[in-house]
Amino acid sequence: MTRGYGHIGLGGRGGQMEQAHRIVLGVKLGRPIAKGMYACHTCDHRWCVNPAHLYEGTPAQNVHDYRQRGANATPKPARRSTGAGAPPEDGRADFAAASWGGAS
């Protein structure tokens, strides 16, 4: 994780890394996130990849919505997880690389 965001490797060892929540949102939308747009979280947890918690928005929208929800300026700590015991409805992005043409 970098700055609290989970990452998915695309293209195998030494390949491109992409933020997991951006991949999940792209799969949800059925297209890549538009240039200059963010994958925003309704839950304000950077590590979250639940598609129901993600929406495409502008950087200004992201900041506005974050403040509207009363979130403070201190980022929530990332949690480390092996994925063991996670319920299937948690929105993990195990399938995302395959959906975007990467190795499954």
N, C-alpha and C positions, 0 to 999 in steps of 0.2 A: 504494500500500500504506500502511496505517496500522498502526503498532506491529508490522509484520512480516506482517500478514494481507493477502492479496489481496482485492480487492473487485470486485463485479459491479454495474453500473448497471441498475436495473430501471425501466422506464417512460420511457426515452429521456432526452434532454438535460435536466438539472436534476431528474431523477427520483430516487427512493430508491436508496441504495447499500446493499448487503448484503454481508456477508463471504462470500467465494467458498466456503470450506469448509463453511459452514452450508447453502448452497444445494445443494452436491453431496451432503451427507449427507441432506438432505431428499428429494432425488431417489432416492437409494439406499434410503431407508426407505419411499418412496412416500407420504410425508406430511410436513408441516412439523415441525420439531423442537418438542417439547413445551415449553410455557412454563416458564421457570426451568431448563431443561436446556441443556447445552453440547454443541457438536460437538467432541469430544475427539480428539486425534491419538495414535495408537500410536507414531508416529515422532518426536514432539516437534518437528517442523518446522512453524512457523506458516504458512509459505507453501504447504505441501503440500495438494493437493486430490485426492489419490488416494483413491477411495472405500474401497479395501481398508484404508486407514490411519485411517479415521474411524469413530467410534462415538458414540452418544448417552449422555451421562452427567451426573451431578449435578456441581455445582462442587466438592464435597468429593471425589468420585470422581476428578475430573480432577487435583486436587492430589495425592491419594494415589497414583494410578497414575504420575504424573510423578515423584514421589519414589521409588517402588518401582523404577522403571527406572534409578535412579541419575542422573537428569538434575540438573544444577546450577541454581541460581537465576538464572544469566545467560542471557537468551534467545539463541537461535541467530540469527545475522544473516539478514535476509531477502535473497533473491537477486532480482535484476531479470532479467526474461526477456521477450523479444519473442515467445516461443513457437516461434520458428523452429527447426526440426530436432527438436522434442520428439516422442517416440514417441507413437502414439495411445493406448497403454495407460497413460499417465502420469496419467490421471484429470482432465485439464483440464476446466474447467466451461464450455466454449464453448456447450454445448447447454442449460445450466441456465436461462437467462432464458426461452427458448421453452417449456421444460417447466413453468415456473411462470406461464405466461400473458403473459410479456413479449414484446417484439419479438424476432424471430429474426435 
